[in-house]
Amino acid sequence: MIRTLHPAFRPFPALWRVIGKWAGDDRASQIVEFAVSLPLLVLFVVGIFDFSSAITLKQKLTNAAREGARVAAADPANDLGGAVPFPASVGDALQVVDNYLLSEKINDCGLQHSLPVQAGLTWVATATGCPGGPTAVLKLTINRGCVTPQTSGQTTTYVVNTCVGIVYPYSWRFGGVSSLFGGRFVGPSSINTTAVAFNEN
C-alpha cells in the first residue's frame, strides 16, 4: 500500500523507503507505532499529573484559608480599631495559614515574615519569596468585616463574617510539553481560594 503512493505525496523519499522496508516486519512496525504514539502519551501523562497537582494544591489552600478564617472569627473583635499594627485575630489567622502551608510541605514564600497592610477592616499580607521570579507573589487577605446577606422567607439579615482569601502562584509544566506539539497552553498564573467563617465575638 505504501509503494503505490504517487511520488508527489511522499515528501521524504528516504523516510518512505525505510518505512517500506519495515512495513513487512511486524516488529519494526510496532517500533514505528510506538515512536509515533510516545510523544502523545507523554503529553497526556504530563497533563494528568499537572492538572491533578493544581487541584490538590487548591484543596490544600482552601483548607488553610478555612482554618485561618475559623481561628480569626473565634477571636474577639474589640481590638480591630486599635493603634496596634494589626490585631491579634489577624496575626492568629496569618500564623495558622502559614503553619498549615508548611505542614503540607507547601512553600510559604516567606509569609511568616510579612507584615499585613491594613485597609479598613481588611489586612493584606504579601510574600515575594516564591520561586518563579518577582511576579510570583503569595497574597493572603484577611477581612474581619466581610458582610454577607442571609435571606429567610421575606427577611434579609446581614451577617458579619471573617473572609480569608489566598492567591498562590502556580507554574504549569503542561505548557512546555504542549509547545513541542506546536500548541500553546497558557493556564492561570495563580490559584485563588476563599473561606468564610461567622464572627463569634
C-alpha positions as CSV (number, residue, x, y, z in Angstrom):
1,M,0.0,0.0,0.0
2,I,2.8,2.4,0.8
3,R,4.6,1.5,-2.5
4,T,1.6,2.5,-4.6
5,L,1.5,6.2,-3.3
6,H,2.2,8.7,-6.0
7,P,5.7,10.3,-5.6
8,A,4.1,13.8,-5.1
9,F,2.6,12.5,-1.8
10,R,5.9,11.4,-0.5
11,P,7.9,14.5,0.6
12,F,10.6,12.5,2.4
13,P,11.6,9.7,0.0
14,A,14.3,8.3,2.3
15,L,11.8,8.0,5.1
16,W,9.3,6.3,2.9
17,R,12.0,3.8,1.8
18,V,12.7,2.9,5.4
19,I,9.0,2.6,6.3
20,G,8.5,0.5,3.1
21,K,11.3,-1.9,4.2
22,W,9.8,-2.2,7.7
23,A,6.2,-2.5,6.5
24,G,6.6,-6.2,6.1
25,D,8.1,-6.8,9.5
26,D,5.7,-6.8,12.5
27,R,8.3,-5.9,15.0
28,A,9.5,-2.9,13.0
29,S,6.0,-1.6,12.5
30,Q,5.4,-1.9,16.3
31,I,8.5,0.2,16.9
32,V,7.3,2.8,14.4
33,E,3.8,2.9,16.0
34,F,5.4,3.3,19.5
35,A,7.7,6.1,18.3
36,V,4.7,7.9,16.8
37,S,2.4,7.5,19.8
38,L,5.0,8.1,22.6
39,P,5.0,11.9,22.4
40,L,1.2,12.0,22.6
41,L,1.3,9.6,25.6
42,V,3.9,11.9,27.3
43,L,1.6,14.9,26.7
44,F,-1.4,13.1,28.3
45,V,0.7,11.9,31.3
46,V,2.2,15.3,32.0
47,G,-1.3,16.9,31.6
48,I,-2.8,14.5,34.1
49,F,-0.1,15.0,36.7
50,D,-0.1,18.8,36.2
51,F,-3.8,19.3,36.5
52,S,-4.2,16.9,39.4
53,S,-1.3,18.7,41.2
54,A,-3.1,22.0,40.7
55,I,-6.4,20.6,42.0
56,T,-4.6,19.1,45.1
57,L,-2.9,22.4,45.8
58,K,-6.2,24.3,45.5
59,Q,-7.8,21.8,48.0
60,K,-4.9,22.4,50.5
61,L,-5.1,26.2,50.1
62,T,-8.9,26.0,50.7
63,N,-8.3,24.1,53.9
64,A,-5.6,26.6,55.0
65,A,-8.0,29.5,54.3
66,R,-10.8,27.8,56.2
67,E,-8.6,27.2,59.2
68,G,-7.4,30.8,59.2
69,A,-11.0,32.2,58.9
70,R,-12.2,29.9,61.7
71,V,-9.5,31.0,64.1
72,A,-9.9,34.7,63.4
73,A,-13.7,34.5,63.6
74,A,-13.4,33.0,67.1
75,D,-11.1,35.8,68.4
76,P,-12.6,39.0,70.0
77,A,-13.2,41.9,67.7
78,N,-12.6,44.6,70.3
79,D,-9.1,45.4,69.1
80,L,-9.9,45.9,65.4
81,G,-9.9,49.7,65.7
82,G,-6.8,49.9,67.9
83,A,-3.5,51.6,67.3
84,V,-1.6,48.3,67.1
85,P,-0.1,47.4,63.6
86,F,-2.6,44.6,63.3
87,P,-5.0,42.9,65.7
88,A,-4.4,39.6,67.4
89,S,-7.0,37.9,65.3
90,V,-5.3,38.9,62.1
91,G,-1.9,37.6,63.5
92,D,-3.6,34.4,64.6
93,A,-5.1,33.8,61.1
94,L,-1.7,34.5,59.4
95,Q,0.1,32.1,61.7
96,V,-2.5,29.4,61.2
97,V,-2.4,29.7,57.4
98,D,1.4,29.7,57.4
99,N,1.7,26.7,59.7
100,Y,-0.9,24.8,57.6
101,L,1.1,25.5,54.4
102,L,4.3,24.4,56.0
103,S,2.7,21.2,57.5
104,E,1.5,20.3,54.0
105,K,5.0,20.8,52.5
106,I,3.9,23.9,50.5
107,N,6.4,26.7,50.1
108,D,5.1,29.6,52.2
109,C,7.2,32.1,50.2
110,G,8.3,33.8,53.4
111,L,4.7,34.6,54.5
112,Q,5.6,34.3,58.2
113,H,7.9,37.4,57.9
114,S,5.5,39.6,56.0
115,L,3.7,42.4,57.8
116,P,0.0,42.7,56.9
117,V,-1.1,46.1,55.5
118,Q,-4.5,47.5,56.7
119,A,-7.2,48.9,54.5
120,G,-10.4,49.4,56.6
121,L,-11.2,46.1,58.2
122,T,-9.1,44.2,55.6
123,W,-5.4,43.2,56.1
124,V,-3.3,42.0,53.2
125,A,0.0,40.1,53.7
126,T,2.2,39.8,50.6
127,A,5.1,37.3,50.3
128,T,7.5,37.6,47.4
129,G,9.8,34.7,48.1
130,C,8.1,32.3,45.8
131,P,10.0,30.5,43.0
132,G,9.3,31.9,39.6
133,G,10.6,35.5,39.8
134,P,9.2,38.8,41.0
135,T,5.7,38.2,39.5
136,A,5.2,35.0,41.6
137,V,3.6,36.5,44.7
138,L,1.7,34.8,47.5
139,K,-1.1,37.1,48.8
140,L,-3.1,36.5,52.0
141,T,-6.2,38.6,52.5
142,I,-8.0,38.7,55.9
143,N,-11.2,40.7,56.0
144,R,-12.7,40.8,59.5
145,G,-15.8,42.8,58.4
146,C,-16.9,40.6,55.5
147,V,-20.7,41.1,55.3
148,T,-22.9,38.5,53.6
149,P,-26.7,38.6,53.3
150,Q,-28.8,35.8,54.7
151,T,-32.4,35.5,53.4
152,S,-35.1,33.7,55.4
153,G,-38.5,34.0,53.7
154,Q,-39.1,37.7,53.1
155,T,-36.5,38.8,55.7
156,T,-32.9,39.6,54.8
157,T,-30.3,39.7,57.5
158,Y,-26.7,40.9,57.0
159,V,-24.2,38.8,58.8
160,V,-20.7,40.0,59.7
161,N,-18.1,37.3,58.9
162,T,-14.4,36.8,58.6
163,C,-13.2,36.1,55.0
164,V,-9.8,34.7,54.3
165,G,-8.5,34.6,50.7
166,I,-5.3,33.1,49.3
167,V,-3.7,33.8,46.0
168,Y,-0.9,31.4,45.4
169,P,1.4,31.4,42.3
170,Y,1.4,28.2,40.2
171,S,3.7,27.3,37.4
172,W,2.3,24.9,34.8
173,R,4.6,22.1,33.3
174,F,1.9,21.3,30.7
175,G,2.6,24.5,28.7
176,G,6.2,23.5,28.0
177,V,5.3,20.0,26.8
178,S,2.4,21.2,24.6
179,S,4.7,23.7,22.9
180,L,6.6,20.7,21.5
181,F,3.5,19.8,19.5
182,G,3.0,23.3,18.2
183,G,0.3,24.1,20.7
184,R,0.3,26.8,23.3
185,F,-1.3,26.3,26.7
186,V,-1.4,29.3,29.0
187,G,-3.1,28.4,32.3
188,P,-3.9,30.8,35.1
189,S,-0.7,32.0,36.8
190,S,-2.2,31.6,40.3
191,I,-4.7,29.5,42.3
192,N,-7.3,31.5,44.2
193,T,-9.4,30.3,47.1
194,T,-11.6,32.0,49.8
195,A,-13.1,30.8,53.0
196,V,-15.8,32.5,55.2
197,A,-16.5,32.0,58.9
198,F,-19.2,33.7,61.1
199,N,-17.7,36.1,63.7
200,E,-18.5,34.6,67.1
201,N,-17.4,37.7,69.1
